[in-house]
């Protein structure tokens, strides 16, 4: 048998097993981080990973610190006993040292062995939040037994209910010849190997399994949407961060200013990469163009090791809470699972949720209840979008209607004449609708189209109820018409009235 550490958990497996055999359900699209065992100068320094309820940290320890954290007498979980703006203390537990009864200067990230009432029988692991001078009941020299080198953001998040739940050794993986990412299921396993299968991100304002702040509610919702598929797709990897550019172009507000510390997750609020997500692998200063979204609380090794064009699995806490587009019965069941009450002015079968208040996950979880607006299914029009033919126009259409955020979108009805029904969404400045997926011979009934920038009516959306060989669904010539999909409920169009808000639902063929 050999011993592995899989996402921080020790596991014994048979010698000769492969990565695929121990992880049969692994997402094949995702890289995993593999850290081969390497030599460590454990007699001088060593690293330990502390698993806490607010995220993982890695501390580089002096020999005395290694002895304490690896002692079988250290009781787990260690709970936060006290915290203030300067430090956080976990314990108590018994140890042996002579308190110096003198103040000492500490730096951010210092790990201190101190005690209460100068009694080592009531010792604490004390983490310094900021540079400060204090008497923590430590031994001569200040009692510093280590330094937090990774996950420092967790120090700022710890509160009264947090705990250190486990401590595991960390092998030296800085040598990239012994540390790498792979998707190779046939990779043979080695004794002492570490495997990290995913990264976990805890959203800003969420700690200890509950919402403690909604200051970043809107931008956290953006992150939950961008990572809803469970993947972080690395478009760029630099020496200080990795970037996921898939949500670039999305307008997001600036909500939380913060230094961009190792493990922090931000989004850019202006510029060409506005809406992109960033994970930092080193501390760098704050930026007026970046707002804080959360922190990597597990799997930062993946962010350090992946390269551009890699994809890795990511889990975000909390899970997004969005009832829009569900049938009312489905919404009730989901809300019950999440412990959230529902208020609605209607009830019955075939009612579809078209609005939710509060609209964001953090606000809904903090309030513990949501107010829902519903309409009968007969008032919801089903459409299918053609991403393969018109990817750019389809993305614009989703953003204009809200389908990029919810299962049901909204679009204002303009008017209809003969067999043409026209819709007029509000087009923000700077939106360019380039010609793509132009019709060539006949436009069939139910074809959904958007007028492109070659015509004055750019952005107008239309559908025809009969075929036409001269003009598109918006009554423009073919060269001004981008085909974006199909409308399945043509019979529902007859009941539309001018300036009415129309609810649309995207469905698969």
C-alpha positions as CSV (number, residue, x, y, z in Angstrom):
1,X,0.0,0.0,0.0
2,X,1.1,3.6,-0.6
3,X,-0.2,6.8,1.0
4,X,-1.6,9.7,-1.0
5,X,-3.0,13.1,-0.1
6,X,-6.1,13.9,-2.2
7,X,-7.5,17.4,-1.7
8,X,-5.8,17.3,1.7
9,X,-7.2,14.0,2.9
10,X,-4.9,11.1,3.5
11,X,-5.7,7.9,1.6
12,X,-4.1,4.5,1.4
13,X,-4.3,2.8,-2.0
14,X,-2.7,-0.2,-3.7
15,X,0.7,0.3,-5.2
16,X,0.6,0.5,-9.0
17,X,-2.8,2.2,-9.2
18,X,-3.3,5.1,-11.6
19,X,-4.9,8.5,-11.4
20,X,-8.0,7.3,-13.2
21,X,-8.5,4.3,-10.9
22,X,-8.6,6.4,-7.8
23,X,-10.7,9.2,-9.4
24,X,-13.1,7.4,-11.7
25,X,-15.6,10.3,-11.7
26,X,-13.1,13.0,-12.4
27,X,-14.2,15.6,-15.0
28,X,-12.0,14.7,-18.0
29,X,-11.9,18.4,-19.2
30,X,-10.2,19.5,-16.0
31,X,-6.5,19.5,-15.1
32,X,-5.5,18.2,-11.7
33,X,-2.4,19.3,-9.8
34,X,0.1,16.6,-9.0
35,X,2.8,17.3,-6.5
36,X,5.4,14.6,-6.3
37,X,7.1,14.0,-2.9
38,X,10.3,16.0,-2.7
39,X,13.2,16.5,-0.3
40,X,12.5,19.0,2.6
41,X,14.9,20.4,5.1
42,X,12.5,19.4,7.8
43,X,15.1,19.8,10.5
44,X,15.2,23.5,9.8
45,X,11.9,24.5,8.4
46,X,8.8,22.7,7.2
47,X,5.3,23.6,5.9
48,X,1.9,22.5,7.2
49,X,-1.5,23.1,5.7
50,X,-4.1,24.1,8.3
51,X,-7.7,23.4,7.2
52,X,-10.1,25.9,8.7
53,X,-13.8,26.6,8.3
54,X,-12.9,29.9,6.5
55,X,-10.3,28.4,4.2
56,X,-7.0,26.7,4.1
57,X,-3.7,28.4,5.0
58,X,-0.1,27.1,4.7
59,X,2.4,28.0,7.4
60,X,6.1,27.6,7.1
61,X,7.2,26.4,10.6
62,X,10.2,26.5,12.8
63,X,11.1,23.2,14.4
64,X,9.2,24.2,17.6
65,X,6.2,24.9,15.5
66,X,6.4,21.5,13.7
67,X,6.5,19.8,17.1
68,X,3.5,21.6,18.3
69,X,1.3,21.2,15.2
70,X,2.2,17.5,14.8
71,X,1.7,16.7,18.5
72,X,-0.9,14.0,19.1
73,X,-2.0,16.0,22.2
74,X,-3.2,18.9,20.1
75,X,-7.0,18.8,20.3
76,X,-9.0,19.2,17.1
77,X,-11.0,21.1,16.3
78,X,-9.3,24.2,17.7
79,X,-11.8,27.0,18.1
80,X,-11.4,30.7,17.9
81,X,-11.1,31.8,21.5
82,X,-10.7,35.5,20.9
83,X,-10.1,37.9,18.0
84,X,-9.6,41.6,17.5
85,X,-8.2,43.9,14.8
86,X,-4.6,42.7,15.6
87,X,-4.7,38.9,16.0
88,X,-6.8,35.7,16.2
89,X,-6.2,33.0,18.9
90,X,-7.2,29.4,18.6
91,X,-7.3,27.1,21.6
92,X,-6.8,26.6,24.5
93,X,-4.5,23.5,24.7
94,X,-1.7,22.5,27.1
95,X,2.0,23.1,26.2
96,X,5.3,23.8,28.0
97,X,7.3,27.0,27.9
98,X,8.1,29.9,30.2
99,X,6.2,33.1,29.4
100,X,8.5,36.1,29.2
101,X,5.8,38.6,30.4
102,X,7.1,41.2,27.9
103,X,5.5,42.8,24.8
104,X,7.0,41.9,21.3
105,X,6.7,43.4,17.8
106,X,4.8,41.0,15.4
107,X,4.4,41.2,11.7
108,X,1.3,40.2,9.6
109,X,1.2,36.4,9.2
110,X,3.3,35.6,12.2
111,X,2.2,32.4,14.0
112,X,2.7,32.7,17.7
113,X,2.6,30.3,20.6
114,X,1.1,32.3,23.5
115,X,-1.0,31.7,26.6
116,X,-3.7,33.2,28.8
117,X,-2.9,34.5,32.2
118,X,0.7,33.4,31.7
119,X,-0.4,29.8,32.2
120,X,1.0,27.5,29.5
121,X,-1.7,25.0,30.4
122,X,-4.0,27.4,28.5
123,X,-1.9,28.0,25.4
124,X,-3.1,29.4,22.1
125,X,-2.1,29.4,18.4
126,X,-2.2,33.2,17.7
127,X,-2.1,34.6,14.1
128,X,-1.0,38.2,13.7
129,X,-3.4,40.1,11.4
130,X,-1.3,43.3,11.1
131,X,2.0,44.7,12.4
132,X,1.6,45.3,16.1
133,X,3.2,45.2,19.5
134,X,1.6,43.1,22.2
135,X,2.2,40.8,25.2
136,X,0.5,37.5,24.1
137,X,2.0,35.5,27.0
138,X,4.7,34.1,24.7
139,X,8.2,32.9,25.5
140,X,11.3,35.0,25.3
141,X,11.9,36.3,21.8
142,X,8.2,36.6,21.1
143,X,7.2,33.0,20.7
144,X,7.0,33.1,16.9
145,X,6.8,29.5,15.7
146,X,6.1,30.0,12.0
147,X,4.9,32.3,9.3
148,X,1.7,32.1,7.1
149,X,3.0,31.9,3.5
150,X,-0.3,31.1,1.7
151,X,-3.9,31.9,2.2
152,X,-3.3,35.0,4.4
153,X,-6.7,36.3,3.4
154,X,-8.3,33.6,5.6
155,X,-6.8,35.4,8.6
156,X,-9.0,38.4,8.0
157,X,-12.1,36.2,7.6
158,X,-11.9,34.3,10.9
159,X,-14.6,35.0,13.4
160,X,-16.0,33.6,16.6
161,X,-17.5,30.5,15.1
162,X,-14.4,29.4,13.1
163,X,-12.2,26.4,13.8
164,X,-9.0,24.8,12.7
165,X,-10.3,21.3,11.8
166,X,-7.1,19.5,10.6
167,X,-3.4,19.9,10.0
168,X,-1.6,18.1,7.1
169,X,2.0,18.1,5.9
170,X,2.8,20.0,2.7
171,X,5.6,18.7,0.5
172,X,7.8,21.1,-1.3
173,X,6.3,21.5,-4.7
174,X,8.0,24.8,-5.7
175,X,10.2,22.7,-8.0
176,X,8.0,22.5,-11.1
177,X,9.9,19.5,-12.4
178,X,8.2,17.6,-9.6
179,X,4.9,19.5,-9.6
180,X,2.6,19.8,-12.6
181,X,-0.9,19.6,-13.9
182,X,-2.3,16.7,-16.0
183,X,-5.5,15.2,-17.4
184,X,-3.8,11.8,-18.0
185,X,-5.8,9.1,-16.3
186,X,-3.0,6.6,-16.8
187,X,-0.6,8.5,-14.6
188,X,1.0,6.1,-12.1
189,X,0.8,7.1,-8.5
190,X,3.7,7.4,-6.1
191,X,3.9,7.1,-2.3
192,X,3.5,10.6,-0.7
193,X,2.1,12.2,-3.8
194,X,-0.4,15.1,-3.4
195,X,-3.3,15.5,-5.8
196,X,-5.5,18.5,-6.0
197,X,-8.6,17.9,-8.1
198,X,-10.4,21.3,-7.8
199,X,-10.3,24.8,-6.4
200,X,-12.9,26.1,-3.9
201,X,-13.8,29.7,-3.8
202,X,-15.6,31.3,-0.9
203,X,-17.5,34.4,-2.0
204,X,-16.9,37.8,-0.4
205,X,-19.4,38.2,2.4
206,X,-19.9,34.5,3.0
207,X,-18.2,32.8,6.0
208,X,-19.0,29.9,8.3
209,X,-21.8,28.7,6.1
210,X,-23.8,31.9,6.2
211,X,-23.9,35.4,4.7
212,X,-22.2,38.0,6.8
213,X,-22.3,40.9,4.3
214,X,-24.0,41.9,1.1
215,X,-21.5,44.6,0.1
216,X,-20.4,42.6,-2.9
217,X,-23.8,41.0,-3.7
218,X,-23.9,42.2,-7.4
219,X,-20.4,41.3,-8.3
220,X,-20.5,37.9,-6.5
221,X,-23.6,37.1,-8.6
222,X,-21.4,37.9,-11.6
223,X,-18.8,35.4,-10.4
224,X,-21.5,32.7,-9.7
225,X,-22.8,33.1,-13.2
226,X,-19.3,33.1,-14.8
227,X,-18.3,29.9,-13.0
228,X,-21.7,28.2,-13.0
229,X,-20.4,25.5,-15.3
230,X,-17.9,24.5,-12.6
231,X,-14.8,25.4,-14.8
232,X,-12.2,28.1,-14.6
233,X,-10.8,28.5,-18.1
234,X,-7.3,30.1,-18.1
235,X,-7.1,32.6,-20.9
236,X,-3.9,34.2,-19.5
237,X,-1.4,33.1,-16.8
238,X,1.2,35.6,-15.5
239,X,3.6,35.6,-12.6
240,X,1.0,37.1,-10.3
241,X,-2.4,36.0,-11.5
242,X,-4.5,33.8,-13.8
243,X,-7.4,35.2,-15.8
244,X,-10.7,33.8,-17.1
245,X,-11.8,35.9,-19.9
246,X,-15.1,34.2,-20.9
247,X,-17.2,36.9,-19.2
248,X,-15.2,39.8,-20.6
249,X,-17.4,42.6,-21.8
250,X,-19.9,42.3,-18.9
251,X,-20.5,45.6,-17.0
252,X,-20.0,45.1,-13.3
253,X,-20.0,47.7,-10.5
254,X,-17.1,48.5,-8.2
255,X,-18.1,47.3,-4.7
256,X,-15.2,46.2,-2.5
257,X,-11.7,47.8,-2.5
258,X,-8.9,45.5,-1.3
259,X,-5.3,44.7,-1.8
260,X,-5.0,41.8,-4.3
261,X,-3.6,39.2,-1.9
262,X,-2.5,35.7,-2.8
263,X,-5.6,33.6,-3.3
264,X,-8.0,36.5,-3.7
265,X,-10.5,36.6,-6.6
266,X,-11.4,39.8,-8.3
267,X,-13.2,41.1,-11.4
268,X,-12.2,44.0,-13.6
269,X,-14.7,46.8,-13.6
270,X,-13.5,48.8,-16.5
271,X,-11.3,48.5,-19.6
272,X,-11.2,46.0,-22.4
273,X,-11.1,43.0,-19.9
274,X,-14.1,44.3,-17.9
275,X,-15.9,41.4,-16.4
276,X,-13.0,39.0,-16.5
277,X,-12.1,37.0,-13.4
278,X,-8.7,37.0,-11.8
279,X,-7.1,34.6,-9.2
280,X,-3.9,36.0,-7.6
281,X,-0.9,33.8,-6.9
282,X,1.1,36.6,-5.3
283,X,0.3,39.7,-3.2
284,X,0.0,42.9,-5.3
285,X,-1.4,46.3,-4.5
286,X,-5.1,47.3,-4.8
287,X,-6.4,48.7,-8.1
288,X,-9.3,51.1,-8.7
289,X,-10.3,48.9,-11.6
290,X,-10.7,45.7,-9.6
291,X,-13.3,44.7,-7.1
292,X,-13.0,41.8,-4.6
293,X,-15.2,38.8,-5.2
294,X,-13.9,36.1,-2.9
295,X,-11.0,34.0,-1.9
296,X,-9.6,30.6,-2.9
297,X,-10.0,28.5,0.2
298,X,-8.8,25.2,-1.3
299,X,-6.6,24.3,-4.3
300,X,-4.5,27.4,-4.8
301,X,-1.8,25.0,-6.0
302,X,-3.9,24.6,-9.2
303,X,-3.8,28.4,-9.8
304,X,-0.1,28.4,-9.4
305,X,0.6,25.5,-11.7
306,X,-1.9,25.8,-14.6
307,X,-0.9,27.5,-17.9
308,X,-2.8,29.5,-20.4
309,X,-5.5,27.5,-22.2
310,X,-5.8,25.1,-19.3
311,X,-9.1,24.4,-17.5
312,X,-9.6,23.3,-14.0
313,X,-12.6,22.5,-11.9
314,X,-13.9,25.0,-9.4
315,X,-16.6,25.0,-6.7
316,X,-18.0,28.3,-5.4
317,X,-19.6,28.8,-2.0
318,X,-22.4,29.5,-1.7
319,X,-24.2,27.9,-4.6
320,X,-26.2,30.3,-6.8
321,X,-29.8,30.8,-5.8
322,X,-32.0,31.8,-8.8
323,X,-35.6,30.8,-9.1
324,X,-36.4,32.8,-12.3
325,X,-37.5,30.5,-15.1
326,X,-38.6,27.7,-12.9
327,X,-42.2,26.5,-12.5
328,X,-43.6,27.7,-9.2
329,X,-43.7,24.2,-7.7
330,X,-40.0,23.7,-8.6
331,X,-39.1,27.0,-7.1
332,X,-40.9,26.1,-3.8
333,X,-39.0,22.9,-3.6
334,X,-35.6,24.5,-4.3
335,X,-36.3,27.3,-1.8
336,X,-37.2,24.8,0.9
337,X,-33.9,23.0,0.3
338,X,-32.0,26.2,0.8
339,X,-34.1,27.3,3.8
340,X,-35.6,30.3,2.1
341,X,-39.3,31.3,2.4
342,X,-41.3,32.3,-0.6
343,X,-43.9,35.1,-0.9
344,X,-46.0,35.2,-4.1
345,X,-49.4,36.6,-5.0
346,X,-50.5,33.6,-7.0
347,X,-50.6,29.9,-6.9
348,X,-51.4,27.0,-9.2
349,X,-50.0,24.8,-11.9
350,X,-48.1,26.0,-15.0
351,X,-47.0,29.2,-13.4
352,X,-43.5,30.3,-14.4
353,X,-41.4,32.6,-12.1
354,X,-40.3,35.7,-14.0
355,X,-38.9,37.9,-11.2
356,X,-37.3,37.4,-7.9
357,X,-36.7,40.0,-5.1
358,X,-34.0,40.2,-3.8
359,X,-32.4,39.4,-7.1
360,X,-29.0,38.2,-5.9
361,X,-27.9,35.1,-4.1
362,X,-26.3,36.8,-1.1
363,X,-29.2,39.1,-0.5
364,X,-31.7,36.3,-0.8
365,X,-29.8,34.1,1.6
366,X,-29.3,36.9,4.1
367,X,-33.0,37.9,4.0
368,X,-34.1,34.2,4.3
369,X,-37.1,34.9,2.0
370,X,-37.8,36.1,-1.6
371,X,-40.8,37.6,-3.3
372,X,-41.7,36.0,-6.6
373,X,-43.6,37.2,-9.6
374,X,-45.2,34.6,-11.9
375,X,-47.0,34.4,-15.2
376,X,-48.9,31.5,-16.8
377,X,-46.8,29.3,-19.1
378,X,-49.2,30.5,-21.9
379,X,-47.5,33.9,-21.6
380,X,-44.0,32.6,-22.0
381,X,-42.6,32.2,-25.5
382,X,-40.0,29.5,-26.1
383,X,-37.1,30.2,-28.4
384,X,-33.9,28.4,-29.5
385,X,-30.8,30.3,-30.3
386,X,-28.2,29.4,-33.0
387,X,-24.8,29.9,-31.3
388,X,-23.0,28.0,-34.0
389,X,-24.3,30.3,-36.8
390,X,-24.4,33.6,-35.0
391,X,-22.4,33.4,-31.8
392,X,-21.8,37.2,-31.5
393,X,-25.4,38.1,-32.1
394,X,-26.8,35.4,-29.8
395,X,-24.5,36.6,-27.0
396,X,-25.8,40.2,-27.6
397,X,-29.4,39.0,-27.6
398,X,-28.9,37.2,-24.3
399,X,-27.4,40.2,-22.6
400,X,-30.1,42.5,-23.9
401,X,-32.9,40.2,-22.7
402,X,-31.4,39.0,-19.4
403,X,-31.1,35.4,-20.7
404,X,-27.4,35.5,-19.8
405,X,-28.5,35.6,-16.2
406,X,-31.8,33.8,-16.0
407,X,-33.7,31.0,-17.6
408,X,-36.4,33.5,-18.6
409,X,-35.7,36.8,-20.3
410,X,-37.7,39.9,-21.1
411,X,-38.0,41.9,-24.3
412,X,-40.4,44.8,-25.2
413,X,-42.8,44.2,-28.1
414,X,-42.7,47.0,-30.7
415,X,-45.5,46.3,-33.1
416,X,-46.6,44.0,-35.9
417,X,-47.8,44.3,-39.4
418,X,-48.9,41.6,-41.8
419,X,-46.8,38.5,-40.9
420,X,-44.0,40.4,-39.1
421,X,-43.7,40.8,-35.3
422,X,-41.0,43.3,-34.1
423,X,-39.3,43.7,-30.7
424,X,-37.2,46.7,-29.7
425,X,-34.7,46.0,-26.9
426,X,-32.7,48.9,-25.5
427,X,-29.2,48.9,-27.2
428,X,-26.5,50.4,-25.0
429,X,-23.9,52.6,-26.6
430,X,-20.9,50.8,-28.0
431,X,-22.7,47.6,-29.0
432,X,-21.7,46.5,-32.4
433,X,-23.8,43.9,-34.3
434,X,-21.6,42.7,-37.1
435,X,-23.2,40.9,-40.0
436,X,-23.2,37.1,-39.5
437,X,-25.4,34.1,-40.5
438,X,-27.2,36.0,-43.3
439,X,-30.1,34.3,-45.0
440,X,-29.4,33.2,-48.6
441,X,-32.7,32.1,-50.2
442,X,-35.9,31.7,-48.2
443,X,-36.6,32.8,-44.6
444,X,-38.8,30.1,-43.0
445,X,-41.7,30.7,-40.6
446,X,-40.6,31.1,-37.0
447,X,-37.1,32.4,-37.9
448,X,-35.8,34.8,-35.3
449,X,-33.4,37.5,-36.5
450,X,-31.7,40.7,-35.5
451,X,-30.9,43.7,-37.7
452,X,-27.2,44.2,-38.0
453,X,-25.1,47.4,-38.2
454,X,-25.4,47.7,-42.0
455,X,-29.0,49.1,-41.5
456,X,-30.3,52.1,-39.6
457,X,-32.6,49.9,-37.5
458,X,-29.6,48.0,-36.0
459,X,-30.7,46.0,-32.9
460,X,-34.3,45.5,-33.9
461,X,-35.5,41.9,-33.4
462,X,-38.2,40.2,-35.5
463,X,-39.9,37.0,-36.4
464,X,-42.1,36.1,-39.4
465,X,-45.1,33.8,-39.3
466,X,-44.8,32.9,-43.0
467,X,-41.8,32.3,-45.4
468,X,-40.3,35.1,-47.5
469,X,-37.6,35.1,-50.2
470,X,-36.9,38.9,-50.2
471,X,-36.8,40.2,-46.7
472,X,-35.8,38.9,-43.3
473,X,-37.8,38.7,-40.1
474,X,-37.2,42.4,-39.4
475,X,-38.3,43.4,-42.9
476,X,-34.8,44.3,-43.8
477,X,-32.9,43.0,-46.9
478,X,-31.0,39.8,-46.4
479,X,-27.6,41.6,-46.1
480,X,-29.0,43.5,-43.0
481,X,-30.4,40.4,-41.3
482,X,-28.6,38.2,-38.8
483,X,-30.5,34.9,-38.2
484,X,-30.1,34.1,-34.5
485,X,-32.6,31.3,-33.9
486,X,-36.2,30.2,-34.0
487,X,-39.5,30.9,-32.2
488,X,-41.5,27.8,-31.3
489,X,-44.7,29.4,-30.1
490,X,-45.9,31.4,-33.1
491,X,-49.5,31.1,-32.0
492,X,-48.7,33.1,-28.8
493,X,-47.6,36.1,-30.9
494,X,-51.2,37.0,-31.8
495,X,-52.0,38.1,-28.3
496,X,-49.1,40.6,-28.0
497,X,-49.9,44.3,-27.6
498,X,-47.6,47.2,-28.4
499,X,-45.1,48.2,-25.6
500,X,-45.9,45.0,-23.8
501,X,-43.0,43.2,-22.0
502,X,-42.7,39.8,-23.5
503,X,-41.2,36.9,-21.5
504,X,-39.0,34.5,-23.5
505,X,-37.5,31.2,-22.5
506,X,-34.5,29.6,-24.2
507,X,-35.0,25.9,-24.8
508,X,-32.9,23.2,-26.6
509,X,-34.0,21.5,-29.8
